[in-house]
Structure formats: C-alpha cells, structure tokens
C-alpha cells in the first residue's frame, strides 16, 4: 500500500520484484510524470524547505493535505497532519521532493504490467492528486477497482478512517476469498 509519495514506492517494488507482490493499494497518488512547471515548483519547494525549514510548506499545504474545511471541523486531524509535516527533516523532505521529479514514468512503464488485484482509493476533494489522476491509474491496471471517498482531501485515511479501513478490509478479504489464505 502506498499513500501519496508512497505510491511510487509500491510501483517501484512491483517493477523490481513483481512476483513478491500479491496485491496493491494505491491511495491519493499518481503515476505519470510532472509537467515542466510542476517539476520546477517541486524543485523550488525543496530549496525552500532546506533554507527555511518545514513551517512555511506545512502552513501553505495543510488546506490541501486534508479537505480545506476539515482543517477547522477536524482540528485533531489537522494538528496531527501539521505535526507530521513539522516533524519531518527539511533535508529528507527536500530529497523526497527532488526524487519525485526524477522518477520514471510509472504510468506507461509499470502500470500496464501490473497483474495483481489492485485498488485505487482517492479523496473526492484531493487537490494534490485529483480523482482524474486516480482514474488514470485505474485505467492502466488490469484487475483494478477505483473507490472515491467523496468528503475527503489528500488523506482520506485520516479524514474518514472508518470508511477507509472498511474499503481496505473488504478489498483484502475479497482477495483472500478468491485466492485462499494468501494474506
């Protein structure tokens, strides 16, 4: 399973060791390459993180990490997400941001080769990786299913954990029933 930047990790694991992967869960991620403008924005953000720390990035992106009105209506979730960002090493965050710019085109080079049960979960209000990006993943993976959690942003697992967990558990139980006890 991979959430956000975790998506490229699971795609890379599949690329390098496809026989070791029994199923995949993509959550609020995307597989294609960035536009030149998006790539430059990532490089700029990485430079800024190293120079200024995580505070500016965290304050600017909290309303995109979770659905904007959830920042007020779900203060515990907002605080948790803010703390995750603020506790992240600026050097590590910058490295991850730059790595995102240099990755391969998983959309065309890896997704068409995925032949294991896969589910794509996305927040209906995700500004970082909108539903269109999730549909792009789903359309390029055979044997996959797309589920949209309408009232969520980039982190539906935190914004609606019960709904998210139910979706994941039903997916895993469905795999288990079809393929025996592979979990």
MODELLER restraints for C-alpha pairs under 7 A, 6 or more apart:
rsr = mdl.restraints
at = mdl.atoms
rsr.add(forms.Gaussian(group=physical.xy_distance, feature=features.Distance(at['CA:1:A'], at['CA:10:A']), mean=6.55, stdev=0.5))
rsr.add(forms.Gaussian(group=physical.xy_distance, feature=features.Distance(at['CA:1:A'], at['CA:24:A']), mean=5.70, stdev=0.5))
rsr.add(forms.Gaussian(group=physical.xy_distance, feature=features.Distance(at['CA:1:A'], at['CA:25:A']), mean=4.36, stdev=0.5))
rsr.add(forms.Gaussian(group=physical.xy_distance, feature=features.Distance(at['CA:1:A'], at['CA:26:A']), mean=5.96, stdev=0.5))
rsr.add(forms.Gaussian(group=physical.xy_distance, feature=features.Distance(at['CA:2:A'], at['CA:9:A']), mean=6.89, stdev=0.5))
rsr.add(forms.Gaussian(group=physical.xy_distance, feature=features.Distance(at['CA:2:A'], at['CA:10:A']), mean=5.98, stdev=0.5))
rsr.add(forms.Gaussian(group=physical.xy_distance, feature=features.Distance(at['CA:2:A'], at['CA:25:A']), mean=6.34, stdev=0.5))
rsr.add(forms.Gaussian(group=physical.xy_distance, feature=features.Distance(at['CA:2:A'], at['CA:26:A']), mean=5.39, stdev=0.5))
rsr.add(forms.Gaussian(group=physical.xy_distance, feature=features.Distance(at['CA:2:A'], at['CA:27:A']), mean=6.03, stdev=0.5))
rsr.add(forms.Gaussian(group=physical.xy_distance, feature=features.Distance(at['CA:3:A'], at['CA:26:A']), mean=6.39, stdev=0.5))
rsr.add(forms.Gaussian(group=physical.xy_distance, feature=features.Distance(at['CA:3:A'], at['CA:27:A']), mean=4.58, stdev=0.5))
rsr.add(forms.Gaussian(group=physical.xy_distance, feature=features.Distance(at['CA:3:A'], at['CA:28:A']), mean=5.82, stdev=0.5))
rsr.add(forms.Gaussian(group=physical.xy_distance, feature=features.Distance(at['CA:3:A'], at['CA:29:A']), mean=6.24, stdev=0.5))
rsr.add(forms.Gaussian(group=physical.xy_distance, feature=features.Distance(at['CA:4:A'], at['CA:27:A']), mean=6.37, stdev=0.5))
rsr.add(forms.Gaussian(group=physical.xy_distance, feature=features.Distance(at['CA:4:A'], at['CA:28:A']), mean=5.17, stdev=0.5))
rsr.add(forms.Gaussian(group=physical.xy_distance, feature=features.Distance(at['CA:4:A'], at['CA:29:A']), mean=4.37, stdev=0.5))
rsr.add(forms.Gaussian(group=physical.xy_distance, feature=features.Distance(at['CA:5:A'], at['CA:29:A']), mean=6.57, stdev=0.5))
rsr.add(forms.Gaussian(group=physical.xy_distance, feature=features.Distance(at['CA:7:A'], at['CA:26:A']), mean=5.95, stdev=0.5))
rsr.add(forms.Gaussian(group=physical.xy_distance, feature=features.Distance(at['CA:7:A'], at['CA:29:A']), mean=5.49, stdev=0.5))
rsr.add(forms.Gaussian(group=physical.xy_distance, feature=features.Distance(at['CA:8:A'], at['CA:31:A']), mean=6.98, stdev=0.5))
rsr.add(forms.Gaussian(group=physical.xy_distance, feature=features.Distance(at['CA:11:A'], at['CA:106:A']), mean=6.93, stdev=0.5))
rsr.add(forms.Gaussian(group=physical.xy_distance, feature=features.Distance(at['CA:11:A'], at['CA:110:A']), mean=6.90, stdev=0.5))
rsr.add(forms.Gaussian(group=physical.xy_distance, feature=features.Distance(at['CA:14:A'], at['CA:21:A']), mean=6.33, stdev=0.5))
rsr.add(forms.Gaussian(group=physical.xy_distance, feature=features.Distance(at['CA:15:A'], at['CA:110:A']), mean=6.19, stdev=0.5))
rsr.add(forms.Gaussian(group=physical.xy_distance, feature=features.Distance(at['CA:22:A'], at['CA:116:A']), mean=5.96, stdev=0.5))
rsr.add(forms.Gaussian(group=physical.xy_distance, feature=features.Distance(at['CA:23:A'], at['CA:116:A']), mean=5.19, stdev=0.5))
rsr.add(forms.Gaussian(group=physical.xy_distance, feature=features.Distance(at['CA:23:A'], at['CA:117:A']), mean=4.94, stdev=0.5))
rsr.add(forms.Gaussian(group=physical.xy_distance, feature=features.Distance(at['CA:23:A'], at['CA:118:A']), mean=5.62, stdev=0.5))
rsr.add(forms.Gaussian(group=physical.xy_distance, feature=features.Distance(at['CA:24:A'], at['CA:117:A']), mean=6.53, stdev=0.5))
rsr.add(forms.Gaussian(group=physical.xy_distance, feature=features.Distance(at['CA:24:A'], at['CA:118:A']), mean=4.62, stdev=0.5))
rsr.add(forms.Gaussian(group=physical.xy_distance, feature=features.Distance(at['CA:24:A'], at['CA:119:A']), mean=6.48, stdev=0.5))
rsr.add(forms.Gaussian(group=physical.xy_distance, feature=features.Distance(at['CA:25:A'], at['CA:118:A']), mean=5.75, stdev=0.5))
rsr.add(forms.Gaussian(group=physical.xy_distance, feature=features.Distance(at['CA:25:A'], at['CA:119:A']), mean=5.04, stdev=0.5))
rsr.add(forms.Gaussian(group=physical.xy_distance, feature=features.Distance(at['CA:25:A'], at['CA:120:A']), mean=6.00, stdev=0.5))
rsr.add(forms.Gaussian(group=physical.xy_distance, feature=features.Distance(at['CA:26:A'], at['CA:119:A']), mean=6.19, stdev=0.5))
rsr.add(forms.Gaussian(group=physical.xy_distance, feature=features.Distance(at['CA:26:A'], at['CA:120:A']), mean=4.65, stdev=0.5))
rsr.add(forms.Gaussian(group=physical.xy_distance, feature=features.Distance(at['CA:26:A'], at['CA:121:A']), mean=6.15, stdev=0.5))
rsr.add(forms.Gaussian(group=physical.xy_distance, feature=features.Distance(at['CA:27:A'], at['CA:120:A']), mean=5.80, stdev=0.5))
rsr.add(forms.Gaussian(group=physical.xy_distance, feature=features.Distance(at['CA:27:A'], at['CA:121:A']), mean=4.73, stdev=0.5))
rsr.add(forms.Gaussian(group=physical.xy_distance, feature=features.Distance(at['CA:27:A'], at['CA:122:A']), mean=5.64, stdev=0.5))
rsr.add(forms.Gaussian(group=physical.xy_distance, feature=features.Distance(at['CA:28:A'], at['CA:121:A']), mean=6.42, stdev=0.5))
rsr.add(forms.Gaussian(group=physical.xy_distance, feature=features.Distance(at['CA:28:A'], at['CA:122:A']), mean=4.78, stdev=0.5))
rsr.add(forms.Gaussian(group=physical.xy_distance, feature=features.Distance(at['CA:28:A'], at['CA:123:A']), mean=6.80, stdev=0.5))
rsr.add(forms.Gaussian(group=physical.xy_distance, feature=features.Distance(at['CA:28:A'], at['CA:129:A']), mean=5.67, stdev=0.5))
rsr.add(forms.Gaussian(group=physical.xy_distance, feature=features.Distance(at['CA:28:A'], at['CA:154:A']), mean=5.89, stdev=0.5))
rsr.add(forms.Gaussian(group=physical.xy_distance, feature=features.Distance(at['CA:29:A'], at['CA:129:A']), mean=5.73, stdev=0.5))
rsr.add(forms.Gaussian(group=physical.xy_distance, feature=features.Distance(at['CA:30:A'], at['CA:129:A']), mean=6.41, stdev=0.5))
rsr.add(forms.Gaussian(group=physical.xy_distance, feature=features.Distance(at['CA:30:A'], at['CA:133:A']), mean=5.64, stdev=0.5))
rsr.add(forms.Gaussian(group=physical.xy_distance, feature=features.Distance(at['CA:30:A'], at['CA:134:A']), mean=6.53, stdev=0.5))
rsr.add(forms.Gaussian(group=physical.xy_distance, feature=features.Distance(at['CA:30:A'], at['CA:137:A']), mean=6.85, stdev=0.5))
rsr.add(forms.Gaussian(group=physical.xy_distance, feature=features.Distance(at['CA:31:A'], at['CA:105:A']), mean=6.74, stdev=0.5))
rsr.add(forms.Gaussian(group=physical.xy_distance, feature=features.Distance(at['CA:31:A'], at['CA:106:A']), mean=5.05, stdev=0.5))
rsr.add(forms.Gaussian(group=physical.xy_distance, feature=features.Distance(at['CA:31:A'], at['CA:107:A']), mean=4.70, stdev=0.5))
rsr.add(forms.Gaussian(group=physical.xy_distance, feature=features.Distance(at['CA:31:A'], at['CA:137:A']), mean=6.71, stdev=0.5))
rsr.add(forms.Gaussian(group=physical.xy_distance, feature=features.Distance(at['CA:32:A'], at['CA:105:A']), mean=5.46, stdev=0.5))
rsr.add(forms.Gaussian(group=physical.xy_distance, feature=features.Distance(at['CA:32:A'], at['CA:106:A']), mean=6.06, stdev=0.5))
rsr.add(forms.Gaussian(group=physical.xy_distance, feature=features.Distance(at['CA:32:A'], at['CA:107:A']), mean=4.91, stdev=0.5))
rsr.add(forms.Gaussian(group=physical.xy_distance, feature=features.Distance(at['CA:33:A'], at['CA:105:A']), mean=5.58, stdev=0.5))
rsr.add(forms.Gaussian(group=physical.xy_distance, feature=features.Distance(at['CA:34:A'], at['CA:101:A']), mean=6.93, stdev=0.5))
rsr.add(forms.Gaussian(group=physical.xy_distance, feature=features.Distance(at['CA:39:A'], at['CA:101:A']), mean=5.56, stdev=0.5))
rsr.add(forms.Gaussian(group=physical.xy_distance, feature=features.Distance(at['CA:42:A'], at['CA:97:A']), mean=5.93, stdev=0.5))
rsr.add(forms.Gaussian(group=physical.xy_distance, feature=features.Distance(at['CA:42:A'], at['CA:98:A']), mean=6.72, stdev=0.5))
rsr.add(forms.Gaussian(group=physical.xy_distance, feature=features.Distance(at['CA:43:A'], at['CA:98:A']), mean=5.98, stdev=0.5))
rsr.add(forms.Gaussian(group=physical.xy_distance, feature=features.Distance(at['CA:46:A'], at['CA:94:A']), mean=4.11, stdev=0.5))
rsr.add(forms.Gaussian(group=physical.xy_distance, feature=features.Distance(at['CA:46:A'], at['CA:97:A']), mean=5.93, stdev=0.5))
rsr.add(forms.Gaussian(group=physical.xy_distance, feature=features.Distance(at['CA:46:A'], at['CA:98:A']), mean=6.67, stdev=0.5))
rsr.add(forms.Gaussian(group=physical.xy_distance, feature=features.Distance(at['CA:47:A'], at['CA:94:A']), mean=6.88, stdev=0.5))
rsr.add(forms.Gaussian(group=physical.xy_distance, feature=features.Distance(at['CA:49:A'], at['CA:90:A']), mean=5.33, stdev=0.5))
rsr.add(forms.Gaussian(group=physical.xy_distance, feature=features.Distance(at['CA:49:A'], at['CA:94:A']), mean=6.18, stdev=0.5))
rsr.add(forms.Gaussian(group=physical.xy_distance, feature=features.Distance(at['CA:50:A'], at['CA:90:A']), mean=5.39, stdev=0.5))
rsr.add(forms.Gaussian(group=physical.xy_distance, feature=features.Distance(at['CA:50:A'], at['CA:91:A']), mean=5.77, stdev=0.5))
rsr.add(forms.Gaussian(group=physical.xy_distance, feature=features.Distance(at['CA:50:A'], at['CA:94:A']), mean=6.56, stdev=0.5))
rsr.add(forms.Gaussian(group=physical.xy_distance, feature=features.Distance(at['CA:53:A'], at['CA:90:A']), mean=5.42, stdev=0.5))
rsr.add(forms.Gaussian(group=physical.xy_distance, feature=features.Distance(at['CA:54:A'], at['CA:85:A']), mean=6.71, stdev=0.5))
rsr.add(forms.Gaussian(group=physical.xy_distance, feature=features.Distance(at['CA:54:A'], at['CA:86:A']), mean=5.49, stdev=0.5))
rsr.add(forms.Gaussian(group=physical.xy_distance, feature=features.Distance(at['CA:54:A'], at['CA:90:A']), mean=5.87, stdev=0.5))
rsr.add(forms.Gaussian(group=physical.xy_distance, feature=features.Distance(at['CA:55:A'], at['CA:86:A']), mean=6.14, stdev=0.5))
rsr.add(forms.Gaussian(group=physical.xy_distance, feature=features.Distance(at['CA:58:A'], at['CA:82:A']), mean=6.22, stdev=0.5))
rsr.add(forms.Gaussian(group=physical.xy_distance, feature=features.Distance(at['CA:58:A'], at['CA:85:A']), mean=5.86, stdev=0.5))
rsr.add(forms.Gaussian(group=physical.xy_distance, feature=features.Distance(at['CA:58:A'], at['CA:86:A']), mean=6.67, stdev=0.5))
rsr.add(forms.Gaussian(group=physical.xy_distance, feature=features.Distance(at['CA:62:A'], at['CA:82:A']), mean=6.75, stdev=0.5))
rsr.add(forms.Gaussian(group=physical.xy_distance, feature=features.Distance(at['CA:63:A'], at['CA:71:A']), mean=6.59, stdev=0.5))
rsr.add(forms.Gaussian(group=physical.xy_distance, feature=features.Distance(at['CA:64:A'], at['CA:126:A']), mean=6.97, stdev=0.5))
rsr.add(forms.Gaussian(group=physical.xy_distance, feature=features.Distance(at['CA:64:A'], at['CA:127:A']), mean=5.77, stdev=0.5))
rsr.add(forms.Gaussian(group=physical.xy_distance, feature=features.Distance(at['CA:64:A'], at['CA:128:A']), mean=6.69, stdev=0.5))
rsr.add(forms.Gaussian(group=physical.xy_distance, feature=features.Distance(at['CA:64:A'], at['CA:153:A']), mean=6.73, stdev=0.5))
rsr.add(forms.Gaussian(group=physical.xy_distance, feature=features.Distance(at['CA:64:A'], at['CA:154:A']), mean=6.67, stdev=0.5))
rsr.add(forms.Gaussian(group=physical.xy_distance, feature=features.Distance(at['CA:65:A'], at['CA:153:A']), mean=6.37, stdev=0.5))
rsr.add(forms.Gaussian(group=physical.xy_distance, feature=features.Distance(at['CA:65:A'], at['CA:154:A']), mean=4.97, stdev=0.5))
rsr.add(forms.Gaussian(group=physical.xy_distance, feature=features.Distance(at['CA:65:A'], at['CA:155:A']), mean=6.29, stdev=0.5))
rsr.add(forms.Gaussian(group=physical.xy_distance, feature=features.Distance(at['CA:66:A'], at['CA:152:A']), mean=6.74, stdev=0.5))
rsr.add(forms.Gaussian(group=physical.xy_distance, feature=features.Distance(at['CA:66:A'], at['CA:153:A']), mean=4.54, stdev=0.5))
rsr.add(forms.Gaussian(group=physical.xy_distance, feature=features.Distance(at['CA:66:A'], at['CA:154:A']), mean=5.40, stdev=0.5))
rsr.add(forms.Gaussian(group=physical.xy_distance, feature=features.Distance(at['CA:66:A'], at['CA:155:A']), mean=5.72, stdev=0.5))
rsr.add(forms.Gaussian(group=physical.xy_distance, feature=features.Distance(at['CA:67:A'], at['CA:125:A']), mean=6.30, stdev=0.5))
rsr.add(forms.Gaussian(group=physical.xy_distance, feature=features.Distance(at['CA:67:A'], at['CA:152:A']), mean=5.57, stdev=0.5))
rsr.add(forms.Gaussian(group=physical.xy_distance, feature=features.Distance(at['CA:67:A'], at['CA:153:A']), mean=4.17, stdev=0.5))
rsr.add(forms.Gaussian(group=physical.xy_distance, feature=features.Distance(at['CA:71:A'], at['CA:78:A']), mean=5.20, stdev=0.5))
rsr.add(forms.Gaussian(group=physical.xy_distance, feature=features.Distance(at['CA:77:A'], at['CA:158:A']), mean=6.56, stdev=0.5))
rsr.add(forms.Gaussian(group=physical.xy_distance, feature=features.Distance(at['CA:77:A'], at['CA:159:A']), mean=6.90, stdev=0.5))
rsr.add(forms.Gaussian(group=physical.xy_distance, feature=features.Distance(at['CA:107:A'], at['CA:137:A']), mean=6.93, stdev=0.5))
rsr.add(forms.Gaussian(group=physical.xy_distance, feature=features.Distance(at['CA:111:A'], at['CA:140:A']), mean=5.70, stdev=0.5))
rsr.add(forms.Gaussian(group=physical.xy_distance, feature=features.Distance(at['CA:111:A'], at['CA:141:A']), mean=5.47, stdev=0.5))
rsr.add(forms.Gaussian(group=physical.xy_distance, feature=features.Distance(at['CA:112:A'], at['CA:140:A']), mean=5.48, stdev=0.5))
rsr.add(forms.Gaussian(group=physical.xy_distance, feature=features.Distance(at['CA:112:A'], at['CA:141:A']), mean=5.56, stdev=0.5))
rsr.add(forms.Gaussian(group=physical.xy_distance, feature=features.Distance(at['CA:114:A'], at['CA:141:A']), mean=5.93, stdev=0.5))
rsr.add(forms.Gaussian(group=physical.xy_distance, feature=features.Distance(at['CA:114:A'], at['CA:142:A']), mean=6.93, stdev=0.5))
rsr.add(forms.Gaussian(group=physical.xy_distance, feature=features.Distance(at['CA:115:A'], at['CA:142:A']), mean=6.15, stdev=0.5))
rsr.add(forms.Gaussian(group=physical.xy_distance, feature=features.Distance(at['CA:115:A'], at['CA:143:A']), mean=6.82, stdev=0.5))
rsr.add(forms.Gaussian(group=physical.xy_distance, feature=features.Distance(at['CA:116:A'], at['CA:143:A']), mean=6.91, stdev=0.5))
rsr.add(forms.Gaussian(group=physical.xy_distance, feature=features.Distance(at['CA:117:A'], at['CA:143:A']), mean=5.54, stdev=0.5))
rsr.add(forms.Gaussian(group=physical.xy_distance, feature=features.Distance(at['CA:117:A'], at['CA:144:A']), mean=5.95, stdev=0.5))
rsr.add(forms.Gaussian(group=physical.xy_distance, feature=features.Distance(at['CA:118:A'], at['CA:143:A']), mean=6.55, stdev=0.5))
rsr.add(forms.Gaussian(group=physical.xy_distance, feature=features.Distance(at['CA:118:A'], at['CA:144:A']), mean=4.59, stdev=0.5))
rsr.add(forms.Gaussian(group=physical.xy_distance, feature=features.Distance(at['CA:118:A'], at['CA:145:A']), mean=6.49, stdev=0.5))
rsr.add(forms.Gaussian(group=physical.xy_distance, feature=features.Distance(at['CA:119:A'], at['CA:144:A']), mean=5.40, stdev=0.5))
rsr.add(forms.Gaussian(group=physical.xy_distance, feature=features.Distance(at['CA:119:A'], at['CA:145:A']), mean=4.78, stdev=0.5))
rsr.add(forms.Gaussian(group=physical.xy_distance, feature=features.Distance(at['CA:119:A'], at['CA:146:A']), mean=5.86, stdev=0.5))
rsr.add(forms.Gaussian(group=physical.xy_distance, feature=features.Distance(at['CA:120:A'], at['CA:134:A']), mean=6.44, stdev=0.5))
rsr.add(forms.Gaussian(group=physical.xy_distance, feature=features.Distance(at['CA:120:A'], at['CA:138:A']), mean=6.62, stdev=0.5))
rsr.add(forms.Gaussian(group=physical.xy_distance, feature=features.Distance(at['CA:120:A'], at['CA:145:A']), mean=6.09, stdev=0.5))
rsr.add(forms.Gaussian(group=physical.xy_distance, feature=features.Distance(at['CA:120:A'], at['CA:146:A']), mean=4.69, stdev=0.5))
rsr.add(forms.Gaussian(group=physical.xy_distance, feature=features.Distance(at['CA:120:A'], at['CA:147:A']), mean=6.17, stdev=0.5))
rsr.add(forms.Gaussian(group=physical.xy_distance, feature=features.Distance(at['CA:121:A'], at['CA:146:A']), mean=5.99, stdev=0.5))
rsr.add(forms.Gaussian(group=physical.xy_distance, feature=features.Distance(at['CA:121:A'], at['CA:147:A']), mean=4.88, stdev=0.5))
rsr.add(forms.Gaussian(group=physical.xy_distance, feature=features.Distance(at['CA:121:A'], at['CA:148:A']), mean=5.83, stdev=0.5))
rsr.add(forms.Gaussian(group=physical.xy_distance, feature=features.Distance(at['CA:122:A'], at['CA:131:A']), mean=6.33, stdev=0.5))
rsr.add(forms.Gaussian(group=physical.xy_distance, feature=features.Distance(at['CA:122:A'], at['CA:134:A']), mean=6.55, stdev=0.5))
rsr.add(forms.Gaussian(group=physical.xy_distance, feature=features.Distance(at['CA:122:A'], at['CA:147:A']), mean=6.54, stdev=0.5))
rsr.add(forms.Gaussian(group=physical.xy_distance, feature=features.Distance(at['CA:122:A'], at['CA:148:A']), mean=5.04, stdev=0.5))
rsr.add(forms.Gaussian(group=physical.xy_distance, feature=features.Distance(at['CA:122:A'], at['CA:149:A']), mean=6.14, stdev=0.5))
rsr.add(forms.Gaussian(group=physical.xy_distance, feature=features.Distance(at['CA:123:A'], at['CA:148:A']), mean=5.75, stdev=0.5))
rsr.add(forms.Gaussian(group=physical.xy_distance, feature=features.Distance(at['CA:123:A'], at['CA:149:A']), mean=4.82, stdev=0.5))
rsr.add(forms.Gaussian(group=physical.xy_distance, feature=features.Distance(at['CA:123:A'], at['CA:150:A']), mean=5.85, stdev=0.5))
rsr.add(forms.Gaussian(group=physical.xy_distance, feature=features.Distance(at['CA:123:A'], at['CA:151:A']), mean=6.83, stdev=0.5))
rsr.add(forms.Gaussian(group=physical.xy_distance, feature=features.Distance(at['CA:123:A'], at['CA:152:A']), mean=4.47, stdev=0.5))
rsr.add(forms.Gaussian(group=physical.xy_distance, feature=features.Distance(at['CA:123:A'], at['CA:153:A']), mean=4.77, stdev=0.5))
rsr.add(forms.Gaussian(group=physical.xy_distance, feature=features.Distance(at['CA:123:A'], at['CA:154:A']), mean=5.82, stdev=0.5))
rsr.add(forms.Gaussian(group=physical.xy_distance, feature=features.Distance(at['CA:123:A'], at['CA:155:A']), mean=6.95, stdev=0.5))
rsr.add(forms.Gaussian(group=physical.xy_distance, feature=features.Distance(at['CA:123:A'], at['CA:156:A']), mean=5.57, stdev=0.5))
rsr.add(forms.Gaussian(group=physical.xy_distance, feature=features.Distance(at['CA:124:A'], at['CA:131:A']), mean=6.18, stdev=0.5))
rsr.add(forms.Gaussian(group=physical.xy_distance, feature=features.Distance(at['CA:124:A'], at['CA:148:A']), mean=5.64, stdev=0.5))
rsr.add(forms.Gaussian(group=physical.xy_distance, feature=features.Distance(at['CA:124:A'], at['CA:149:A']), mean=5.53, stdev=0.5))
rsr.add(forms.Gaussian(group=physical.xy_distance, feature=features.Distance(at['CA:124:A'], at['CA:150:A']), mean=4.11, stdev=0.5))
rsr.add(forms.Gaussian(group=physical.xy_distance, feature=features.Distance(at['CA:124:A'], at['CA:151:A']), mean=6.18, stdev=0.5))
rsr.add(forms.Gaussian(group=physical.xy_distance, feature=features.Distance(at['CA:124:A'], at['CA:152:A']), mean=5.79, stdev=0.5))
rsr.add(forms.Gaussian(group=physical.xy_distance, feature=features.Distance(at['CA:124:A'], at['CA:153:A']), mean=6.46, stdev=0.5))
rsr.add(forms.Gaussian(group=physical.xy_distance, feature=features.Distance(at['CA:125:A'], at['CA:150:A']), mean=6.68, stdev=0.5))
rsr.add(forms.Gaussian(group=physical.xy_distance, feature=features.Distance(at['CA:125:A'], at['CA:151:A']), mean=6.69, stdev=0.5))
rsr.add(forms.Gaussian(group=physical.xy_distance, feature=features.Distance(at['CA:125:A'], at['CA:152:A']), mean=5.58, stdev=0.5))
rsr.add(forms.Gaussian(group=physical.xy_distance, feature=features.Distance(at['CA:125:A'], at['CA:153:A']), mean=4.62, stdev=0.5))
rsr.add(forms.Gaussian(group=physical.xy_distance, feature=features.Distance(at['CA:126:A'], at['CA:152:A']), mean=6.81, stdev=0.5))
rsr.add(forms.Gaussian(group=physical.xy_distance, feature=features.Distance(at['CA:126:A'], at['CA:153:A']), mean=3.95, stdev=0.5))
rsr.add(forms.Gaussian(group=physical.xy_distance, feature=features.Distance(at['CA:126:A'], at['CA:154:A']), mean=4.61, stdev=0.5))
rsr.add(forms.Gaussian(group=physical.xy_distance, feature=features.Distance(at['CA:127:A'], at['CA:153:A']), mean=6.85, stdev=0.5))
rsr.add(forms.Gaussian(group=physical.xy_distance, feature=features.Distance(at['CA:127:A'], at['CA:154:A']), mean=6.91, stdev=0.5))
rsr.add(forms.Gaussian(group=physical.xy_distance, feature=features.Distance(at['CA:128:A'], at['CA:154:A']), mean=6.61, stdev=0.5))
rsr.add(forms.Gaussian(group=physical.xy_distance, feature=features.Distance(at['CA:138:A'], at['CA:144:A']), mean=5.95, stdev=0.5))
rsr.add(forms.Gaussian(group=physical.xy_distance, feature=features.Distance(at['CA:138:A'], at['CA:145:A']), mean=6.47, stdev=0.5))
rsr.add(forms.Gaussian(group=physical.xy_distance, feature=features.Distance(at['CA:138:A'], at['CA:146:A']), mean=6.20, stdev=0.5))
rsr.add(forms.Gaussian(group=physical.xy_distance, feature=features.Distance(at['CA:149:A'], at['CA:156:A']), mean=6.85, stdev=0.5))
rsr.add(forms.Gaussian(group=physical.xy_distance, feature=features.Distance(at['CA:152:A'], at['CA:159:A']), mean=6.07, stdev=0.5))
rsr.add(forms.Gaussian(group=physical.xy_distance, feature=features.Distance(at['CA:156:A'], at['CA:164:A']), mean=6.56, stdev=0.5))
rsr.add(forms.Gaussian(group=physical.xy_distance, feature=features.Distance(at['CA:157:A'], at['CA:164:A']), mean=5.40, stdev=0.5))
rsr.add(forms.Gaussian(group=physical.xy_distance, feature=features.Distance(at['CA:176:A'], at['CA:182:A']), mean=5.98, stdev=0.5))
rsr.add(forms.Gaussian(group=physical.xy_distance, feature=features.Distance(at['CA:176:A'], at['CA:183:A']), mean=6.50, stdev=0.5))
